[in-house]
Amino acid sequence: MSYNGVDFYIRPFQRRDSEQVRNLFKLCIGYERGSPRWYALRGSPKRLNSIICYIIFAMGLLAASPAGPAELCYRIAGITAAVLSAAFFLFHRWQLSEAFLHYSNPASHADLSDIAGHYGVVENTDGTSYFTGKSGFWVAERLVDGKPNGEVVGTVGLGKAHDRYRPDPHHAELRRMAVSSTMQRKGLGRHLVERVFQHVQEHKLNTISLQTTGYSTSAVGFYERFGWKLVAHQSLPGKPWLDFRLVEYRLDI
């Protein structure tokens, strides 16, 4: 396929793709410009918890200034409030960054350690592959002069819905959507999702869920244009105070 002068070919995952898939996921989630971590660090200063920190910091400085209350205890309290609010603001940004870096680490995800086994990929002797069940994992390989050059520039997976859903053989979850920064805004993401839809129709699945971060407005808008609807907001497990902005979407087909 050729779009905007860039060639790519979408095909089922093969085991030789494993390391590239893991590296692409790591870059797209935690390190590249436009990654969820990048959006989070840009967006968190405008969030409510940051605004509260600004207000407390300003009030603390006012109380500690010569124009504030004359009593020493008020000035000490003001300095303490200002220091603690600034410390929490910086600590929250650090923890937010670390949370995304942890999430972007392929070792944190069991499916990325054995993609073929987790998504039911079987390879033929000629090097092609297919899926044994309703799950699947696809990669986009760059084409040079119409021939595959082995470079993986996009990925998407479809797996069983997590345990939080009632068991439903017709319910799947979209996972590991990633597009290289060199292929952004070239239609690759759309064609990856359309390939998933083709698989969904062939296997008579009727619901696709996904999770992403609300900071990634471009990703949220992308999914909403395909018809996904927001169904829940969730906090990061173990850190409810961290403004990770985990959102859950659902598409009924």
Beta strands, then each sheet from edge to edge (+ up, - down):
strand 1: 2-3
strand 2: 6-12
strand 3: 121-123
strand 4: 129-131
strand 5: 136-144
strand 6: 147-160
strand 7: 171-179
strand 8: 207-213
strand 9: 229-234
strand 10: 246-252
sheet 1: 1+ 2- 5+ 6- 7+ 8+ 10- 9+
sheet 2: 3+ 4-
end
